[in-house]
């Protein structure tokens, strides 16, 4: 069986250019397409049935020959699935994502994503037509609890209880209702994907999944699906669907060897996340996963040892200045650079260049406000570390060392699950222990006077060796760098080693 030919057909309204918005430095990579199903069109049904663009607006994924990678994000909500998939799913950046969402007020959440098509407002269903969609009211201080919890879930549904339809003080707080188009998802999949494509299907649609899946089974549409994620909503009041009928459908899926894996974007998890991200650290790697290393032991009979590291921040200009200064120093001492996942994504060529000379470790996927990383729940921490590891693997590097923003048992556990060794320096610049930098003892002075003060403060903490770190976000790290390396290589008496030698 083959998929119908994708000849040019249909009308698409409201094409929007989508850019990566990461610290203002993303380049335009492809088009973020917004399909407005409410726009007038000569053929309204054809508008529903096809997502097709002319050659001038097709994305890079659509233009290339051969099978495509596609994610169907049905019940897209606030783009939580798009974010989780792009950040963590293997090769997730190579997929074109089609997001279907019935609440048009949520459309802004998708504006930042490229290689993405937003179908909004539209409900996925088992037939074409129009239907009343119920959506959550805008937040207000006295809104009340939603299904027993204080939350703004940003959700909507096409099936609601009588009390929910009556007013917004019951159940899911539906205060907005609109008549919107609905798409026969089974036919849409057959008409817009090919059997040879690799299609991941995520379905989380507040009860509408039962009639959709029944139609897909009838049409044989699961031949187009390679992987199925989703959620059943057995409590949802779906007309004509008793509890027994819902259970029978689930059993029919099992009989047909169709497995639905859990996907919970709002919890930053999916069922096979650990299976897809097993640590692949080489067996002979020094150190123990999850162990914290903050000192560098003296070799038997030898001098004290010191390892120099650099915390690379998101200020690319400052990071480049400091690292290139270190590279130019004649001592050629070993250095380990710790980078955020987002920095790797923004500047992959620079990281590849640095990796030719230095060991590259990771930080979190992005900076958190001071003191907030350690407060995150384990799912957020896991997503962040997986994203950082993923960005490194995309440029051919396997990270082993992790410099956490702060330490806790939860941080250690998540690092251990990723096979990472944690590095916490003996001291760093600017210092967070011992003598701290203040206006009266440091900042009121000129550069030429601050330099020896900074070096003396560092010396207090590393006089017997250890791990020393410079933070690229502090401009004085650059100012003192060459003088610091002069001292380390000429006058300190330390054996200058790499971080791995300290493990």
N, C-alpha and C positions, 0 to 999 in steps of 0.2 A: 504494500500500500504506500502510495506517495502523497505528499502534501500538494495541494493546489498551487499552480504557478504564481509566484509573487509578482504579477505584472503591475504596472503603476495604476493605481485606482484610488478613489476616495478623496476626500478633502480634509486637510488638517489646518486648524486655526490656531492662532496665538503661538507662533514659534518664538521661543525665548532663548537667547544665548545664555548658557550656564557656565560659570567659571568656578574653579576650585578657589575657596576663600581661606587660605591658610596664611595668616600674617601678611596678607596683601601681596604674596609673591608667586601664587600659582599662575601658570600660563594657561591660556585658553586651549583646552585639549580636545574638546568636541562639543556638540550641541546638547543642551538640556532641553528637551522638547516637552511642551505643555499642551496636551490635547484638551481643548475646551469643548466638551460635549454639548454645551448649551448654545453654541454659536449657530446662527442660521446656516443651512446647507441645502443645496438642491436635492440631495439624496440622503435623508436623515438616517435611514436604515444602513446604507452603505457606510456612513460615517461611523456607526457603531461597529460594523463588522470588520473594518480594516484599519490598521495603523500602517499607512504607507506614505512615503515622502518622495519628492522628486530627487534626482541625482545630486542636485546642488545642496541639499540639506541633509543627506543621509550621514550617519555617524561613521567613524572609521571602522567600527565593528560590523556595521551593516554593509560596508563597501567591499570588505575583503572576501576573497573566494573561500569556499570550504565551509565546514560546520561552524556555527557560532556558539558562544556560551551565553545563555539567557537566564535571568532570574525573573520569575513572575511573582510580584509582591502584591498579593490580593488581601486587602485590608491593611493599607499602608500606614494609616494613622499619622504619627508625627515624624515619619521617616526613621523610626527606630530600627527597622529591619535594614534599610538602606545603609545606615551608619554602621551597624554591627557587621553586615556582610562586607562592605567595603574595607573596614578596618581589619577584620580577622579571617574571613573565609579564604582558603588557599586560591590564589589567582583571582580573588574577588574583584580586583580592579579591571580585569579583562572582560567581565560580563556586562552586557547591556541589560539594564534593569527596567522593567515595565511595572510601574506602581499604579494600582487601582485604589482610589479613595473616594468615598461618597460625600465627604464634608469639604466643600471648597475653601472653607476658612483655614484649613490645614495646608493648603498649597504652598505658602511661603517656606515651610520647612524643607522643601525639596529643591529650592532655587540654587543651592550651592553645589549640587551634584551634576557631574558631566556623564556622558554616555548613559543617559537616563531619560525615560519617557514617562511623564505623569499623565494619567487618564483621570480627570477630575472636573466636575463631580460625576461619578459614575458608580453604579453598583454592579458587582459581578453576580450573575444569577444563572438560571437554567433556560432563559428565553430572552428575546429582545423586546423592548417596549419601554414604558415609563413606570415609575413606582414612587410612592411617598417614602422618603428617607427621614429618619429621626436622628437628630444630632444633639450633643450635649450643649447646655447653655453656657454662655460666657461666665467666667468666674466672677464671683462677688463675695464679700466677706461673710455674709450670712447664707451662703449657698446650701450648706448642710452636707451630710455624708452621702456618698455614692456606694450602694451595696455594702453599707456598713463601714466604709473607710473614707477618710478625708482625702479626696484626690480630685485632680482635674485630668481625666483620662483621655480627653480629646477624641472621644469615640462617637460612633454612630451606628445605626442598624436599620435594616428594612423591616425587621420584625420586632414588635414591642408589645408588652402586656397592655391590657385595657387601662390599668391605672397609670401606666407610663404615658399612654396616648392622651389621657385626660388632662394632665398638668405636669409641671416640672418638679413637683415636690416628692415624687415617688421614684423608686428604683434607680435608674441610671440618669435621672435628671434631664430628660429630653425636653428642652425648651425651644428647639428649632426644628422646623419641618419644611421640607421642600420636595417638589416633584422633580425627579432627576431621571436621566436615561439609565437603563440597565442593559447589560451585555450578556449574551449567551456565551459564557466563558468556555464551554466545551468546544463550540464551533470557532470561537476566536482563536483558541490555541491551535486548532488544526489549520486555520487559514493564515496564521501569522508566525508559525514556527515550522521547521522541517524535521522529518524523522531523524535526519542525521545530526541535527543540532543537539547540544547538551543542554537540557532544560531542567532547571530547578524550580519547583512549584511550591510556593508558600501560601497557605490558605488560612486566614484567621478573620472570619466575617460574621461573628455574632449570631450563629444559627443558620445562616444562608448556605453553609457548607453542605448540608444534607441533600438538598435538591440539586446542587451543583455536582456533587460526587455521584449521585444516582444517574444524572444525565451523562457524565463522563464515562461511567461504566457502560451505559447503554450505547454510547457512540464509539466506544473503543478508544477514547482519547488518551488513556494512560500509556498507549504505545508511543506517544509523543513526550512522555514524562520520564526523566531519568532519576529524579530524586524528589521526594514529597515530604514537605514539612507542614505542620499545621496544628490546629487545636479544635477539638469538638466542644460545643456548647450545649450539653444535654439539657440544661435548664431553660434554654431559649424557647419562647412561645412561637413555634413555627406552625402555621395553619396546616392541618392535615397530617402532621407528624407526631404520632404518639411516642411515648418512651420506647415501646416495643419496636415500632418501625425504625426508630433511630438506632437501636441496638442491632436490629436485623441488617441494616445497611453496614454498620461497622463489621459485622460478621461476614458479610458478602465481600468486603474489601480484603479481609484476612484470607478467605477461601481463594480469592484471585491473586494471592501473594502480593498485595499492595500494602506496603508498610508506611504509616505516617509517623515521622519523627517529630518530636516536640520542637517548636521554635517559640521563644519568648523574648522578643526584642526589648521589651520594657525591663526585663531582668538581665539583659546582656548575656543571654545564653541560648544555646541550641543543643539538642540531645547528643550529637556526636562531636561536640567541640573538642573534647579531650582526645578522642580517637584521631581527629584530623590534625592535632597539634601535639603529638608525642615528641618528647625531647629527642634530639638526634645529636647530642654532644658526643664527640669522640671518646672512646673508653679510656684512653691514656691522658685525658685532660686532668691537670693538677686540681686539687681541692675537692670539696664535697658540696653537692647541690644544697642550697639553703643555708649553708654555713656563712657566717659573717667574718670577714678578714679585715683587720684594721692595723696590723703591725707587720713588720718584716724581720723575721728572726735572723740573728747573726749566724753566718755559716761557721762551722767548727774551726776555731783557730784563726778565723778571718776577721776583717773589719766589720763594723756595723753596716747594714745595707739600707738603701733607700730607693723607693720606686716613685717616679713622678707621674701624676695623672692630670687630666684636664677635664673639667666639667664643661662641656660645650653647650651653651645656651642657644636660644632661638634667634639672637641677634647675630645674623650671619656675617655682617661686616666685622664686628668685634671678634667673633670666633676665628675668622680667616686671618685677621691681623696677628692674633696670639699664636695660632698653630703654625703659621708660616714663619713667624719669628723663631719659634722653637726649631723648626725644620732647618732654618739657616744657621743655627748655632754650630760652631765647629766641633763641639763635644759629641754630637750625634748620639746623645744618650737615649736609651729606650723610654718610650712614653706610651701610656694607654689613654685613649680618648673615649669619653662616654657621651653618647649622643642620643637625643630624643628621636623617636620613630618618625615624627613629623619632619624633623630636620633631614633625615635620610630621604624621605619622600620628596622634599623640596630640592635637595642638592645631592642627588645620587652620584653624579660624576665626581664631586668634590670628596665624598666619602670613599669612593673607589680609589681616588688618588691618594688620600691619606692612608688607606689600608695597605698600600704598597710599602709603607715605611713603619706604620704604627699598628699596635693592637687596637681594635675598635670594640668597645663594650657599649651597653645600652643604658639609657635612663628610661623613664616612662614614655608613653607614646606622645605626650605633650606636657608642658608645665602645668602644675596646679598652683593656685594661690598658696602663699606660705602657710604651712601647717595643715593644709587640707588633704594632701595625699594620704596621710596615715589614717584619716577618718573615713575613707571610702570603704564600701562593702567589698566582699571578696570577689563578686562577679565583675565589678568595675575594675578592680585591680587585675584580675585575670585578663579581661579584655585589653587593658592598657599594655600589659607585658606581651601578650600574644601579638598585638599590633606592632609593637617595637621589633619583636623577633621577626615578624612577617616582612616588615620593610627591609630588614637586613638581608633576609633570604632572597628577596626580590633582586638584590644586586650581587648575589653570589656569596654572601658572608654568613657565617654561623656564629652568633654571639654566645659567649660563655660567661662573661662578667657583667654584673649589673650594679650600678651605683644608684641606690634608692634615695629619693628625696628625704625620707625619714624611715625609721625602723620600727617594726612591731612584729609580733608573732604571725599576724595575718600576712604581712609583707613577706616574711621569711617563708611561710608555707606556700604562697603563690610562686615565689622564686624557685623553691625546691621543685614544685610541680613542673616548672619549665626547664629544670636542669641547670639553673643559673647559680653561680657563686657570687655572693654579695660583697661589695667592696665599700668599706667606710674608712676614710683616711684617718691617719693619726692626727693630722691637722690639715687645714685648708686655708686658702686665701680667697675672700676675707675670712678671718678666724671666727669660729662660733664658740670656742672654749679659750680659757686663759685670758690673756690681754686682748680686749676687743677694741676695734677702731672707733674712736669718738672724735668729736670736733676738737676738744682741747688737747688730745694727745696725738692727733694724726691729721685730720682733714683741714685744719687751719694753716698747715705748712705747705711750702712749695714742693713741686715734684722732687727736686733734688734732695729735699730734706725728708720727704715721706718715704723715699726708697729705702734708706738704711733703717728707718723705723719699722717698715714692713718686714725687711729681712731679719731684723733682730727678733721681732715677734714670732716669726716662723721658726727661727733657731731655738727659741725657748721650748718649742714643742717637739722638735725633731733632732735634738742634740744627740740622741742615741739611735737615730735612724727611724724607719717606719715608712708610711705611705703619705705622700704630700700631694695635695690637689690644688690646682688653680682654677678659678671660675671665670670663664670668658666674659660673663656679663658685667664683671667689675672692671672698669677701665684700667685700674692700677695693676691688674694681673699682667697686662701687656707692658706697662711701664717698668715693672720690676723683673720681667721674665729673663732677659739676657744677663742682668746682674746676678739673678738667682742661679742661673746655670753656670755662670763663671765661678761662683762660690762652691756649688756642688761638685763641679768637675776639677777645680784647682785647689781648694782650701778645706773642704769638709772632711776629707779622709774616708768618706763613705764609698762602699762598693755600690755603684749605680746599676740597678737591676730592673727587670720588667716586673709587672704585677704578678705574673704567673710564678715567678721565682719566690714570691712571698707566701705562696700557698703550700 
